[in-house]
Amino acid sequence: MELATARLRLGALHPGDATTLFAYRADPRVSRYQGWRPGSVEAAREFIERQQGVVFDTPDSWFQFAIRWRDSAELAGDLGLHFVGRDTVELGISLAPSWQGKGLAAEALAAMLDLAFGELGRHRAFASVDPRNTPCVRLLAGLGMRQEAHFRESFRDGDAWADDAIYAVLAREWLARAAG
C-alpha cells in the first residue's frame, strides 16, 4: 500500500531505513511520548523485517508506513495504522526532530484519514496521546479530532504513572469537513 500527497510518499519501511528509524525513535525528543523505543539499530531492523510480513488491513494488526519526501528516499518519520476492528482504526505518528514543525504530520495523517474513511470504509479513527505532548494534542485537534477521554495515570512511563488522552473523529465528520 502506497499513498502520495502534495509533498509526501507514504509506503513500506525498507531494511535500509533501520539506522534512521533508530536515530529518531531513540531521540528523547521523540521517544518521550512513544510506546515503542528501539534499543538498537538491530531492534529497528527486526521491527522493519516483521513489518514486511504484515498484511495490510488485517484485524488487530499495526501497519507501519514510512513517511518520505515525495521525490526522495529520505525517511522523515513513520505512521502506524492499527486495524482495531472492522469499523475502527487507530493512528500513531513519529517524525524526526528535523522534520517537525513543517506540517508533514498533518499532511500524512490527513491522507491516512482519507484512506480510512474512503477506500477502507471505516466508521471511526482515534489516536492515543500523552496529554503532556502538547504539539501532538494541537495536531490532532487541528485535524478536527475531539478529545473523547482522559484516563488518569493509566499506564507506566518508566518509573512513573502517566495519563492517556483519546482523540477521535467519525467518518461523517471527516468527510463533511473535507467537503466544507
N, C-alpha and C positions, 0 to 999 in steps of 0.2 A: 504494500500500500504506500503510495507516494502522493503528496499534496504539494501544490505550489501556490504562493501568494505573490503579492507585488514584489516583495524583496526576499522571500524565503523559499526554501525547499524543505519539506518535512518527509523523511523517509527512514530507512533502516540505519541502525548503527553498524559500523564496519569494524573489523578487528583493529584496523589502523587508528581508530578513534580512542583506544584504551588509554593512552597517555594523557590526552587532552581531557577525556571524561574524568579520569582520576584527578587531574590537576584542579579542575574547578569544583568537582564534587567533594574533594578533601579540603578545599579552601574554607577556613572558618566563616568567612563572609557568606558563603553559600551553604555549607553543611550545618550551620547553626540551627536552621529550621527544617532540615531534611530528615526523612525517615530512614534513608539509606545513605551511608557514607562508606565508600570502598576503603579498605585498609591498605591497599597496594594497587599498583598498575595491574598486577596479575589478577586481583579480585575484579577489577574493572573489565579486564579481558574475558574472564569467565562469565561475568554478567552479560556481556555482549554475545558470547557464544550461546548462552542459554536463550537469549532473546531470539536468536536465529531459528530456534526450534518452536517458537510461539506462533500459533496460527491465529491470524487476525480475527477478531470478533468471536473468540472462544469464551464462553461463560466463565466467570471468576478468574480471568487471566488479565495480566497487565501487558500491554503492547507499548514498547518504548520507541518513540520517534526521535531521530536526530534532527536538530534544528540547524540548518546551514544557510548561508547566503545563497541566493538563487543561482548565481553564476560562479560558485566556488565550492570546493570540497571542505572548506574550513568549518569545523564544528563550533557552534556558538552556544549550544545547550541541548537539553533533551526535554521531551514532553511525554508523559505517560498517560495512557488511556486504559482505564480499568473497566472491564466489562462486568459490571456488578450483577446484572441480570438482563432479562430480555428488554427491559424498558429504561434502564438507568446506566449511566456511565459516570465514572469518577475521573477527574483530571488532576494532574500534578505536573509542575514545570520547574526546571532549574536552568539558569543561564550563568555563563562565566561572567565574573565581575566586569570585564572589559566590554561586554555586550549589553550590560544592563543600562537602563535609562534611555534607550533608543526606540522604545515602542515595539520591540521584537516580541516580547512575551504576549502583549495584547494581540498582535497580528497572528501569532501562532495559535493562541487559544481561540480566537475568533474563527480561524479556519477549522479548528477541531470541533467547535460547536456547530459550525455549518455542516460538517460531515456527520456529526452525531444526530442532529435533528433533521438533516436532509436524507442523504443516501442510506444511513443506518436506521432511520425512523425511530430513534429513541424519544422517550417522553420527558426525561429529566436528566440534568447533568449537575454534578456537585463537586466541590473541592473542599478538602480539609486543610485548615491553616492554623498555625500557632498565631493567636491574635497579636502577639508582640511583633510579628513580621508585618509591620505597617505598609511597606511598599506592596506586598502581595495582597493585603486586605484592600488597598486602594485599587490595585489592578482588577481584582475580582468585582468590586463594586462598580468600577468604571465600565466593565463589560455587561452590567445590568444584573449581576448575580446579587441576591439578597442574603443577608445573614439569617439562617433558619435556626441555628442552635449555638450555644456557647457552653461547652462542657468544662466544668471547673476541675482542675488537677486530675485530668482523665488519663494521662499517660506519663511514663517516666522519661525524663530528658536528662540522661546521665544520672546524677545523684539526686536530682530534684524532680518535683512534680510540675507538669506544665498543663496549660489549658489548651483546648482544641475548639475552633470555631468552624462551623459548616456553612458554606455559601453555596447557593443553588439557583438554577434558572430552569424554567419549564420550556418545552419546545414552542408552545404558542406564544410565550413571552419573547423568546429569542427571535422567532420568525416575524412577530409584529414589530419588534424594534428594528430589525433589518429592513423591513418594508417601509417603515415610517421615517 
